Amino acid sequence: IVGMLGEAAAALASDGDVEQVICGYLARGVDADAAACFAPTRAAGGRVLTCHPDFEAAAELVGMLDQLESGTNGQLPPRLEHATLGEVLLVAPGVIDPEDAEGRRALAFAKRGGFDDNQTQLLLECTPPLMALLPHAVLATERRERARAGRDAAREFGLTSRELEVLEL
């Protein structure tokens, strides 16, 4: 957890992909077959921001999270059995409410054969620091997306970097 927080802080300082750091560290820590950091949306599941190890498994994982919300039975972290993904665990700030999901993040992990008690405990222990870190990750992601959109617009309209800087101001 300390290593993850240190690398996430470094990514924040350099405007790096904090969600990728978090998702990768925790996926390796709990030996997950698939992991995703996502932004909850009104559509089923949410918008995948980053994944581990590949997008296909993470998209399937996030796509089935509407089942996870209704099938948790009060377990912490929430769990669901999935036919191909195995056991799925969700790490989220409280209940995921897509109506009030602006700027929120959640993580989902899947493992064939299920997670053992130590892996589940790791996710429980990392939840409080994650809840403090994720709002900063949201801001960093929004900055990266705005910068990317600006660069794309500059290319599309033939703006120089200085013209883009003035436009941003």
C-alpha positions in Angstrom: 0.0 0.0 0.0 2.8 2.4 0.9 4.6 1.7 -2.4 1.4 2.3 -4.3 0.7 5.6 -2.5 4.3 6.7 -3.2 4.2 6.0 -6.9 0.7 7.5 -7.1 1.9 10.7 -5.4 4.8 10.8 -8.0 2.3 10.3 -10.8 0.2 13.1 -9.4 3.2 15.5 -9.3 4.1 14.7 -12.9 0.4 14.7 -14.1 0.8 11.0 -14.8 -1.9 8.3 -15.0 -2.7 7.8 -11.3 -5.5 5.4 -12.0 -3.1 3.1 -13.9 -0.7 3.1 -10.9 -3.5 2.2 -8.5 -5.1 -0.4 -10.7 -1.8 -2.1 -11.5 -0.5 -2.2 -8.0 -3.7 -3.5 -6.5 -4.2 -6.1 -9.3 -0.7 -7.5 -8.7 -1.2 -7.3 -4.9 -4.3 -9.4 -5.0 -3.2 -11.5 -7.9 -6.2 -10.6 -10.0 -6.8 -11.9 -13.5 -8.5 -8.7 -14.5 -8.9 -5.3 -12.9 -10.4 -2.0 -13.9 -10.6 1.6 -12.6 -13.8 3.1 -13.9 -16.0 6.1 -13.7 -19.6 5.1 -12.8 -22.1 6.2 -15.4 -25.8 5.9 -16.0 -25.1 3.3 -18.7 -24.5 -0.3 -17.4 -21.3 -0.4 -15.4 -19.3 2.7 -16.3 -16.6 4.2 -18.4 -13.3 2.2 -18.2 -10.4 4.6 -17.4 -7.6 2.0 -17.1 -7.3 -1.7 -16.9 -5.0 -4.5 -16.0 -3.8 -6.6 -17.9 -6.0 -5.8 -21.0 -9.0 -3.8 -22.0 -11.2 -6.7 -23.1 -11.4 -8.4 -19.7 -11.7 -5.1 -17.9 -14.6 -4.0 -20.2 -16.4 -7.2 -19.5 -15.7 -6.7 -15.8 -17.1 -3.2 -15.7 -20.0 -4.1 -18.0 -21.4 -6.6 -15.4 -21.2 -4.3 -12.4 -24.9 -3.4 -12.5 -25.3 -7.1 -11.3 -22.7 -6.6 -8.6 -24.6 -3.6 -7.1 -27.8 -5.6 -6.6 -26.1 -8.8 -5.6 -23.7 -7.8 -2.8 -25.8 -8.9 0.2 -24.1 -6.3 2.4 -20.6 -8.0 2.0 -17.5 -5.8 2.3 -16.0 -5.6 -0.2 -18.9 -6.4 -2.4 -18.6 -9.8 -4.2 -20.2 -11.5 -7.1 -19.5 -14.7 -8.9 -19.2 -14.4 -12.7 -19.2 -17.4 -15.1 -16.0 -16.6 -16.9 -14.3 -14.0 -14.7 -14.6 -15.8 -11.4 -15.0 -13.9 -8.2 -15.4 -10.2 -8.5 -14.6 -7.6 -5.8 -15.5 -4.0 -5.9 -13.7 -1.1 -4.1 -15.8 2.0 -4.2 -16.6 5.0 -2.0 -19.9 3.9 -0.6 -22.7 2.7 -2.8 -22.2 3.5 -6.5 -25.0 5.8 -7.5 -24.7 6.7 -11.2 -27.1 9.6 -10.6 -24.4 11.1 -8.3 -21.3 9.8 -9.9 -19.7 13.0 -11.1 -16.0 12.8 -10.4 -16.2 9.5 -8.7 -14.0 6.4 -9.2 -14.3 2.8 -8.4 -12.1 -0.3 -8.9 -13.2 -3.8 -9.7 -11.0 -7.0 -9.5 -11.8 -10.5 -10.9 -10.0 -13.7 -10.1 -10.8 -17.3 -11.3 -10.8 -19.5 -8.2 -11.6 -16.5 -5.9 -9.7 -14.3 -3.6 -8.3 -15.6 -0.3 -8.8 -13.8 3.1 -5.4 -12.0 2.9 -6.2 -10.6 -0.6 -9.6 -9.4 0.6 -8.1 -7.9 3.7 -5.6 -6.0 1.5 -8.4 -4.4 -0.4 -10.2 -3.5 2.8 -7.0 -2.0 4.3 -6.3 0.1 1.2 -9.8 1.5 0.9 -9.4 4.5 3.3 -6.2 5.8 1.6 -7.7 5.2 -1.8 -10.7 7.3 -0.9 -8.4 10.1 0.0 -6.3 9.7 -3.2 -9.0 9.2 -5.8 -10.4 12.7 -5.9 -6.9 13.9 -6.7 -6.7 11.3 -9.4 -10.0 12.5 -10.9 -8.5 16.1 -11.1 -5.3 14.8 -12.7 -7.3 12.8 -15.3 -9.5 15.8 -16.1 -6.4 17.9 -16.7 -4.9 15.3 -19.0 -8.1 15.0 -20.9 -8.4 18.8 -21.3 -4.8 19.0 -22.5 -5.3 16.2 -25.0 -8.5 17.8 -26.3 -6.6 21.1 -26.6 -3.8 19.4 -28.6 -6.3 17.7 -30.8 -8.2 20.9 -31.5 -4.9 22.7 -32.2 -3.9 20.1 -34.8 -7.4 20.2 -36.3 -7.4 24.0 -36.7 -3.7 24.5 -37.3 -3.1 26.5 -34.1 0.4 27.0 -32.9 1.3 26.0 -29.3 1.4 29.7 -28.3 -2.1 30.3 -29.8 -3.4 27.3 -27.9 -1.8 28.7 -24.7 -3.5 32.1 -25.2 -6.8 30.4 -25.9 -6.6 28.3 -22.7 -5.9 31.5 -20.7 
